[in-house]
């Protein structure tokens, strides 16, 4: 799994997850946002994934 360079808004984490699962990036972002409204450390997971996931390959 990698962070998306093409579907990036902040860090490309949701875009990378969408690429991996074959889903539209907008859907993954909406689900992530809705899950973020539930109390819990989801934003911490986002930062951890931002740090640990490598950038995707450059497309030309």
C-alpha positions, 0 to 999 in steps of 0.5 A: 500500500502506498500514499497516492500522488494522483488523489492527494488532498492532504497527504494521499492516505485516503487516496492510497487506501482507495487505490488499494481497495479499488474504490473511488477516493471521494467515497473513502474520504467521506467514510473516513470523515464520518468515522472521525466523528465517532470518539476515538483516535482515528486522527492519530491513525491517519498521522501514523499512516502518513508517516509509515506509508511510502509515496506511490510511484510517479506517473508520467 
